[in-house]
Amino acid sequence: ITLAWMVWRRDGHWALKGAVFFFGTLSVSPYAFHYDLPAIGLAIALLAAQRGVLPGEPTLAALLWFAPLVHWPLAKSLSLPLLPVLMLAALWMLWRRARREIARDPLPEGAHLG
């Protein structure tokens, strides 16, 4: 919720806002199943539209890209859901990117934060 507030209170950064929307929705919904995961592809495409790459982002993006294909078989065979770990890593990646974007484009002096 904090990440969404941090990103949505500013003008611009539409690709980052979209990625936060897709990853956030899949992370907080108790009704998200493996067939809902193709939305991750949209979030990855929005992140790719951003300028610059932070360390670890290409690896995490590749893991998230293939997650809809391998999540269900791995979860069944290992009896361990790996997707929540990947989603938390994605939210951490978005947090880092949002902090970088905000540092580049701070709110104007005296702007209302609420």
FIKOLZA-1660 file (N, C-alpha, C; in steps of 0.1 Angstrom, whole numbers, plus 5000, padded with zeros to 4 digits):
% residues 114
   i   px   py   pz ch aa at
   1 5008 4988 5000  A  I  N
   1 5000 5000 5000  A  I CA
   1 5009 5012 5000  A  I  C
   2 5020 5012 5008  A  T  N
   2 5029 5023 5008  A  T CA
   2 5035 5026 4995  A  T  C
   3 5039 5015 4988  A  L  N
   3 5045 5017 4975  A  L CA
   3 5035 5023 4965  A  L  C
   4 5023 5018 4965  A  A  N
   4 5013 5024 4956  A  A CA
   4 5011 5039 4959  A  A  C
   5 5010 5042 4972  A  W  N
   5 5008 5056 4975  A  W CA
   5 5020 5065 4971  A  W  C
   6 5032 5059 4973  A  M  N
   6 5044 5066 4969  A  M CA
   6 5044 5069 4954  A  M  C
   7 5040 5060 4946  A  V  N
   7 5041 5061 4931  A  V CA
   7 5029 5069 4926  A  V  C
   8 5017 5067 4931  A  W  N
   8 5005 5073 4925  A  W CA
   8 5003 5087 4929  A  W  C
   9 5010 5092 4939  A  R  N
   9 5008 5106 4943  A  R CA
   9 5015 5116 4934  A  R  C
  10 5023 5111 4925  A  R  N
  10 5031 5120 4916  A  R CA
  10 5026 5119 4902  A  R  C
  11 5028 5130 4895  A  D  N
  11 5025 5131 4880  A  D CA
  11 5035 5123 4873  A  D  C
  12 5031 5118 4861  A  G  N
  12 5040 5110 4852  A  G CA
  12 5043 5096 4858  A  G  C
  13 5054 5091 4853  A  H  N
  13 5058 5077 4857  A  H CA
  13 5048 5067 4855  A  H  C
  14 5041 5068 4843  A  W  N
  14 5030 5059 4840  A  W CA
  14 5034 5044 4839  A  W  C
  15 5045 5042 4834  A  A  N
  15 5050 5028 4833  A  A CA
  15 5052 5022 4847  A  A  C
  16 5058 5029 4856  A  L  N
  16 5060 5025 4869  A  L CA
  16 5047 5023 4877  A  L  C
  17 5037 5032 4875  A  K  N
  17 5024 5031 4881  A  K CA
  17 5017 5018 4876  A  K  C
  18 5018 5015 4863  A  G  N
  18 5012 5003 4858  A  G CA
  18 5018 4991 4863  A  G  C
  19 5031 4990 4865  A  A  N
  19 5038 4979 4870  A  A CA
  19 5034 4977 4885  A  A  C
  20 5033 4987 4892  A  V  N
  20 5029 4987 4906  A  V CA
  20 5015 4981 4907  A  V  C
  21 5006 4986 4898  A  F  N
  21 4993 4981 4898  A  F CA
  21 4992 4966 4896  A  F  C
  22 4999 4961 4885  A  F  N
  22 4998 4947 4882  A  F CA
  22 5004 4938 4893  A  F  C
  23 5016 4942 4897  A  F  N
  23 5023 4933 4908  A  F CA
  23 5015 4934 4921  A  F  C
  24 5011 4946 4924  A  G  N
  24 5004 4948 4937  A  G CA
  24 4991 4941 4937  A  G  C
  25 4983 4941 4926  A  T  N
  25 4971 4934 4926  A  T CA
  25 4973 4919 4928  A  T  C
  26 4983 4913 4921  A  L  N
  26 4985 4899 4922  A  L CA
  26 4991 4895 4936  A  L  C
  27 4998 4905 4942  A  S  N
  27 5004 4902 4955  A  S CA
  27 4994 4902 4967  A  S  C
  28 4984 4911 4966  A  V  N
  28 4975 4913 4977  A  V CA
  28 4962 4905 4976  A  V  C
  29 4959 4901 4964  A  S  N
  29 4946 4893 4962  A  S CA
  29 4947 4879 4967  A  S  C
  30 4938 4875 4976  A  P  N
  30 4938 4861 4981  A  P CA
  30 4932 4852 4971  A  P  C
  31 4927 4857 4960  A  Y  N
  31 4921 4849 4950  A  Y CA
  31 4929 4848 4937  A  Y  C
  32 4942 4851 4937  A  A  N
  32 4950 4850 4925  A  A CA
  32 4955 4836 4923  A  A  C
  33 4953 4830 4912  A  F  N
  33 4957 4817 4909  A  F CA
  33 4967 4817 4898  A  F  C
  34 4973 4805 4895  A  H  N
  34 4983 4804 4884  A  H CA
  34 4978 4809 4871  A  H  C
  35 4966 4808 4868  A  Y  N
  35 4961 4813 4855  A  Y CA
  35 4959 4828 4854  A  Y  C
  36 4961 4835 4866  A  D  N
  36 4961 4849 4866  A  D CA
  36 4974 4855 4863  A  D  C
  37 4984 4847 4863  A  L  N
  37 4998 4852 4862  A  L CA
  37 5003 4858 4849  A  L  C
  38 4996 4856 4838  A  P  N
  38 5000 4863 4826  A  P CA
  38 5000 4878 4827  A  P  C
  39 4993 4884 4837  A  A  N
  39 4994 4898 4840  A  A CA
  39 5008 4902 4844  A  A  C
  40 5016 4893 4848  A  I  N
  40 5030 4896 4851  A  I CA
  40 5037 4901 4839  A  I  C
  41 5034 4895 4827  A  G  N
  41 5040 4899 4814  A  G CA
  41 5037 4914 4811  A  G  C
  42 5025 4918 4814  A  L  N
  42 5022 4933 4812  A  L CA
  42 5031 4941 4822  A  L  C
  43 5033 4937 4834  A  A  N
  43 5041 4945 4843  A  A CA
  43 5055 4945 4839  A  A  C
  44 5060 4934 4834  A  I  N
  44 5074 4933 4829  A  I CA
  44 5076 4942 4817  A  I  C
  45 5066 4942 4808  A  A  N
  45 5067 4951 4796  A  A CA
  45 5067 4966 4801  A  A  C
  46 5059 4969 4811  A  L  N
  46 5059 4983 4815  A  L CA
  46 5072 4987 4822  A  L  C
  47 5078 4977 4829  A  L  N
  47 5091 4980 4835  A  L CA
  47 5102 4982 4824  A  L  C
  48 5101 4974 4814  A  A  N
  48 5111 4975 4803  A  A CA
  48 5110 4989 4796  A  A  C
  49 5098 4995 4797  A  A  N
  49 5097 5008 4791  A  A CA
  49 5104 5019 4799  A  A  C
  50 5107 5016 4811  A  Q  N
  50 5114 5026 4820  A  Q CA
  50 5129 5027 4815  A  Q  C
  51 5134 5039 4819  A  R  N
  51 5148 5041 4815  A  R CA
  51 5158 5035 4825  A  R  C
  52 5168 5029 4820  A  G  N
  52 5179 5024 4829  A  G CA
  52 5175 5010 4835  A  G  C
  53 5185 5003 4840  A  V  N
  53 5183 4990 4846  A  V CA
  53 5191 4990 4859  A  V  C
  54 5184 4985 4869  A  L  N
  54 5191 4984 4882  A  L CA
  54 5197 4970 4883  A  L  C
  55 5207 4968 4892  A  P  N
  55 5213 4955 4893  A  P CA
  55 5203 4945 4898  A  P  C
  56 5203 4933 4891  A  G  N
  56 5194 4922 4895  A  G CA
  56 5180 4922 4888  A  G  C
  57 5177 4933 4881  A  E  N
  57 5164 4934 4875  A  E CA
  57 5162 4925 4863  A  E  C
  58 5172 4923 4854  A  P  N
  58 5171 4914 4843  A  P CA
  58 5169 4900 4848  A  P  C
  59 5176 4895 4858  A  T  N
  59 5174 4882 4863  A  T CA
  59 5160 4880 4869  A  T  C
  60 5156 4889 4877  A  L  N
  60 5143 4888 4883  A  L CA
  60 5132 4889 4872  A  L  C
  61 5134 4897 4862  A  A  N
  61 5124 4898 4852  A  A CA
  61 5123 4885 4844  A  A  C
  62 5134 4878 4842  A  A  N
  62 5134 4865 4835  A  A CA
  62 5127 4855 4843  A  A  C
  63 5130 4854 4856  A  L  N
  63 5123 4845 4865  A  L CA
  63 5108 4847 4866  A  L  C
  64 5104 4860 4866  A  L  N
  64 5090 4863 4866  A  L CA
  64 5083 4860 4853  A  L  C
  65 5090 4862 4842  A  W  N
  65 5085 4859 4829  A  W CA
  65 5081 4844 4827  A  W  C
  66 5090 4835 4833  A  F  N
  66 5087 4821 4831  A  F CA
  66 5079 4816 4843  A  F  C
  67 5076 4824 4853  A  A  N
  67 5069 4819 4865  A  A CA
  67 5055 4813 4861  A  A  C
  68 5047 4819 4852  A  P  N
  68 5034 4813 4849  A  P CA
  68 5036 4799 4843  A  P  C
  69 5047 4796 4836  A  L  N
  69 5049 4783 4830  A  L CA
  69 5053 4772 4840  A  L  C
  70 5062 4776 4849  A  V  N
  70 5068 4766 4858  A  V CA
  70 5063 4766 4872  A  V  C
  71 5055 4776 4875  A  H  N
  71 5050 4777 4889  A  H CA
  71 5042 4765 4894  A  H  C
  72 5032 4761 4886  A  W  N
  72 5023 4751 4890  A  W CA
  72 5030 4737 4891  A  W  C
  73 5038 4733 4881  A  P  N
  73 5045 4720 4882  A  P CA
  73 5055 4720 4894  A  P  C
  74 5062 4731 4896  A  L  N
  74 5071 4731 4907  A  L CA
  74 5064 4731 4921  A  L  C
  75 5053 4738 4922  A  A  N
  75 5046 4739 4934  A  A CA
  75 5041 4725 4938  A  A  C
  76 5036 4718 4927  A  K  N
  76 5031 4704 4930  A  K CA
  76 5042 4694 4933  A  K  C
  77 5053 4695 4926  A  S  N
  77 5063 4685 4929  A  S CA
  77 5071 4688 4941  A  S  C
  78 5073 4700 4945  A  L  N
  78 5081 4704 4957  A  L CA
  78 5072 4706 4969  A  L  C
  79 5059 4707 4967  A  S  N
  79 5050 4710 4978  A  S CA
  79 5054 4723 4984  A  S  C
  80 5059 4732 4976  A  L  N
  80 5064 4745 4981  A  L CA
  80 5060 4756 4971  A  L  C
  81 5052 4765 4974  A  P  N
  81 5049 4776 4965  A  P CA
  81 5060 4786 4964  A  P  C
  82 5066 4788 4953  A  L  N
  82 5077 4797 4951  A  L CA
  82 5073 4811 4946  A  L  C
  83 5060 4812 4941  A  L  N
  83 5056 4824 4936  A  L CA
  83 5055 4836 4946  A  L  C
  84 5051 4833 4959  A  P  N
  84 5051 4844 4968  A  P CA
  84 5065 4851 4970  A  P  C
  85 5075 4843 4970  A  V  N
  85 5089 4848 4971  A  V CA
  85 5092 4857 4959  A  V  C
  86 5088 4852 4947  A  L  N
  86 5091 4860 4935  A  L CA
  86 5083 4873 4935  A  L  C
  87 5070 4873 4940  A  M  N
  87 5062 4885 4940  A  M CA
  87 5068 4895 4950  A  M  C
  88 5073 4890 4962  A  L  N
  88 5079 4899 4971  A  L CA
  88 5092 4905 4965  A  L  C
  89 5099 4897 4958  A  A  N
  89 5111 4902 4951  A  A CA
  89 5107 4913 4941  A  A  C
  90 5097 4911 4934  A  A  N
  90 5092 4920 4924  A  A CA
  90 5088 4933 4931  A  A  C
  91 5081 4932 4942  A  L  N
  91 5077 4944 4949  A  L CA
  91 5089 4952 4954  A  L  C
  92 5099 4945 4959  A  W  N
  92 5112 4951 4963  A  W CA
  92 5118 4958 4952  A  W  C
  93 5118 4952 4940  A  M  N
  93 5124 4958 4928  A  M CA
  93 5117 4971 4925  A  M  C
  94 5104 4970 4925  A  L  N
  94 5096 4982 4923  A  L CA
  94 5098 4993 4933  A  L  C
  95 5100 4989 4945  A  W  N
  95 5103 4999 4956  A  W CA
  95 5116 5006 4953  A  W  C
  96 5127 4998 4949  A  R  N
  96 5139 5004 4945  A  R CA
  96 5138 5014 4933  A  R  C
  97 5131 5010 4923  A  R  N
  97 5129 5018 4911  A  R CA
  97 5121 5030 4915  A  R  C
  98 5111 5029 4923  A  A  N
  98 5103 5041 4927  A  A CA
  98 5111 5051 4935  A  A  C
  99 5119 5046 4944  A  R  N
  99 5128 5055 4951  A  R CA
  99 5138 5062 4942  A  R  C
 100 5143 5055 4932  A  R  N
 100 5152 5062 4922  A  R CA
 100 5144 5072 4914  A  R  C
 101 5132 5069 4909  A  E  N
 101 5125 5079 4901  A  E CA
 101 5121 5091 4910  A  E  C
 102 5117 5089 4922  A  I  N
 102 5113 5100 4931  A  I CA
 102 5126 5109 4934  A  I  C
 103 5137 5103 4935  A  A  N
 103 5149 5111 4938  A  A CA
 103 5152 5119 4926  A  A  C
 104 5149 5114 4914  A  R  N
 104 5152 5122 4901  A  R CA
 104 5142 5133 4900  A  R  C
 105 5129 5131 4905  A  D  N
 105 5118 5140 4902  A  D CA
 105 5111 5143 4915  A  D  C
 106 5116 5150 4925  A  P  N
 106 5110 5152 4938  A  P CA
 106 5098 5161 4936  A  P  C
 107 5089 5161 4946  A  L  N
 107 5077 5170 4946  A  L CA
 107 5082 5184 4947  A  L  C
 108 5075 5194 4941  A  P  N
 108 5079 5208 4942  A  P CA
 108 5078 5212 4957  A  P  C
 109 5086 5222 4960  A  E  N
 109 5086 5228 4974  A  E CA
 109 5072 5232 4978  A  E  C
 110 5068 5228 4989  A  G  N
 110 5055 5232 4995  A  G CA
 110 5043 5224 4989  A  G  C
 111 5046 5214 4981  A  A  N
 111 5035 5206 4975  A  A CA
 111 5027 5198 4986  A  A  C
 112 5015 5196 4984  A  H  N
 112 5006 5189 4993  A  H CA
 112 5008 5174 4991  A  H  C
 113 5011 5167 5002  A  L  N
 113 5014 5152 5001  A  L CA
 113 5001 5144 5003  A  L  C
 114 4991 5149 5007  A  G  N
 114 4978 5141 5010  A  G CA
 114 4969 5140 4998  A  G  C
% end
